[in-house]
């Protein structure tokens, strides 16, 4: 769905389009040897959102899947496609020779940037558009990539390329590789996962701000886990400062405020997106308290 949009907008051209939809082995769920689950890359987002096993074991992931786009797009879009989609930046999609298209500058830096990143920008200030990616990074997921040279398994946390490393690439995939499967580890004892998204238009829009939580609890105390932000950076942003603030402590309103502030302490907003900092603080704080109540 995203590829056709890019072709329609003349973001790039291709000589040949290859359909993978006829490969049955790329759909559905399977149990893995370590007690986790494998999700075929061509599994539709609507199927993932409705799957009872995923909802029971990884509720944050099914929440994220249910927030993707519109029902029609969830019926067409796939798990693998959602992870590999192109940026939604209007300069990238428009007729601008931006850094990501091989140009000399990111036009968002001095242009209209209300929806651009506040973390991790450097030479490109897109935000990664995926809803599934933050939830999967929070859960410690991996992806299986396959190409002519064989198969390799990659941590999803390092799957998306940082602009500081290469502003022209979205993923570490070789041009001859495709994602064939997403691998989820077995849920840890005491795991609670959540996903919440704020968007300009509730009906279908991309995230202005989002947070994915996958926290382990021992009673009321957080023993570990991950806090990952969407709509904040050019890749799913894992907030280790927020995680460290929570670790080993009872999650109460004071700690929720402290951890939320720590999660965005390094934010460097542009001219028109400073509102995202308090938005993220409030969003993270509310979801942390919701996770605490879930026990």
N, C-alpha and C positions, 0 to 999 in steps of 0.2 A: 504493500500500500504506500509506503514512503518512497520507494524507488520510482513508482509511477508519478508521484507528485513532483519529485525532483526533475524528472524528464519533462513533465508538463511545464515546469517553471524555468526550464533551460539552465538549471544549475550545472549540469554536466550532460554530455552525450554518450551514448553507447551504440555499438554496432549490432549487438545481439542480446536478447533477453532470454534467459533460461529459466524455465519453471521447475521447481523442486516438488511441486504438489503431488506428483505421482509416486513419490517414494514412501511407501507405507511405514517403513521402519523409523521414520522421523516424527511419528505422532504417538501420543499417549504417554502413560506413566508406567514405570516399572520399579520394583524393589531392587535395591542395590545390596551388595554383600555386607556392607557395614551398618545396615539398618536404616539407611537413608532412602531417598527416592531419586529416580532419574526422570526428567521431563523432556520428551522429544521436542526438538526445536520448532517443528511445524504444528505442535499443539496450539490450538487457538486460545486466545486470551480469555474468551468467554468460557471455554471448557475448563481452563485453569481456575477461573473465578468460581465456577459451580462445583468443583470437585470436592466431595465430602472428606476424602482422606487428607488433602491439602489443608482444608479448612480446620480440621481437627488438630493436625500436627503443626501447621505453619499458618495460623490465622492472619498474620501480617501480610503474607504473600497473597492470599485470596482477597484481602481488603485492597491491596494495591492493584491487583488485576481488575477488580470491580470498578476502580476509579479511572481506568484507561479510556480516554476518548468517549465515543458514543457506543450504544449497543451494536449498531451496524458495523462499526470499525472493530469492535471486540470480536465480532463473528468472523471477520476476515483477517485481522491481524494475528500474528503468531508470537509465541514466546521469544523465539530467536530473533525475529524481526524487530521486536520492541527493544531488545538489547542493542541492536546494531543500527538503529535508525540514525539519520543525518540530523544535524542541528536545525532548529526552527528559527534561528536568528534572521531577521528581515534583511539584514545586509548580506548575509550569505545566500539567502534565497532570492535576493534582488540583483540588480545589475551593478554590483559593486565589486571591484577587484580586491577583495579583502584578503587578509593573511591566510585564511583557511583555503582560499582558492588560488593561492600562490602569489598574492599581491604583497604590498609593502606595509600595510597598516590594518589595524582593526578599527573600523569606522565607528564602532559602538563606544569607544573610549571618549570621544568628544561629540558624539551624535545623540540620538534618542535611545536611551538605555534603561527604561523603567523595568524591563523584565530580564536584564542581563545579570551576570554573576557578581557576587560580592566576596567570593572566596576563590583562590586558585586561578585567577585570570591570566596574568602575564600577557603574552602576545595575542591572546584570543579570549574574548569575554562572553562566549556563549554559555548557556546552561544546558546540561544534558537533559534531553526531553523524556527519558524513560521513567515510567512509574515502577516497573518491575525491578529495575537495576538497584535502586536503594534498598528495597526490601530483600533482595537476594544477597546483596553485599552484607547486609545486617545479619543474615542467617549463615554467612560463611560459605556461600555456594561457589561452585566451580562450573566451567563450561568445557565441553569436549568439542574440539575443533578437528576437522578431517580434511585432508587434501591429498595431492598426489604422493607426498612423501610420508604419508601415514597419519596417525592420530596422536594428538597431544591434549593434556588436560591442563587448564589454566585457571588460576584463582580469579574470580570475577572482580575482586578488589583491584587487581592490576590489569584488568582486561582493557579498560578504556585509557587511551593515551592522554597524558597531561600536556597542555599547550607548551609548557617549558621544555618538554622533550621533543615534540613535533606538532606544531599548530595545524598541520594539514591532514592529520590522521585522527580518526575517532577510536579505532580499536587496534590491538596488536596483531590482528589476523593478517596472514600473508594474503596477497591478492588471489591465490589459488585455493584458499581454505574457506570452509563454511562451518558455522556452528551447527552441530548435530544433536547436542543434548545439554541440558542443564542438570547438574548434580547437586543435590541437597544432602547435607550430613544428617544423621539421626538427631532429633531434638534432644538437647541436654536436659537432665532433670531440673525442674523448676523454671523452664524456659517460658517466657511470655513475649509474644511478638505483636506488634501493632504497626499500622501505616495510616497516615492522615495527610491529606492534600488540600491546599488552598488554591483556588484558581479564580480568574477574573469572571468567567462564565461557568456557572455550576454545571451546565448541561453536558459540556464535552471538552473543555479547554485543557491546555497543558498547565503544569504546576507553576504558580508564582512562588510557592514555598511548600515543601513537603518534608516529613520526617518519618523514618523507619526505625523502629526500636526492636531489638532482640536481646532481652535482658534475662539473666538467670537470678532467681531469688532463693534465699534460705529464710523462710518466714517473711519478715518485712524488710530484710536487708538485701541489697543488690550484691551478688557475688561476682558478677562479670557480665559480659555482653557487649553489644555494639549500638552506637547511635550514628545514623547515616542520614544526611540531608539531601533532598532533591530540590531542584530549582535554585540552588545556591552556587554551583560551580560547574565547570565544563565536564565534570565527571561526578559520579556519586561521591559525595564528600563525607568521609568517615571522620567523626569528631572524637579524636582520642582524648582531648581535654575534657569534653563532656563525660566520656566514659570513666576517666580517672576520677573525676569529681564524685561519681556515683559509687565507685567500687568499695565494698566493705561497709557501707553506711545504710542506715534506715532511710527509706525514701519517703520523706514527708514534704509538706509545702515549702519549707525553707530550703531543703536540699534540691528540690525541683527547680526553684528559682536560681540557685547557685549553679547547677549543672547547665541550665538553659543559657545563662549568661556566659559560662565558660565555652559553650559550643560555638558561639559566634563572636568570641572576644577578638579573634584575628580578622574579622570582616573588614574589607576595604571597599565600601560602596562607591559607585560612580555618582555622577551629578544628579540622576533622576531615580535612583533605586535605594536611597537610604532608608526608606520605609520598610525595606525587607528585614532590617536588623531587629527592630522591635517585633515585627510580625513573626519572625523565627523564634524569638525568645518566648513569646506567648504561646506559640504552637507547641514548642518542645515542652514547655512547662506543663501545659494541659495534658499532653500525651503521657508524660512521665507519671503524673498523678493518676491518670486512667489506668496505666499499667500497674501502679501500686494497688489500686482498688480491685483489679481483676483477680487478685489472690483471695 
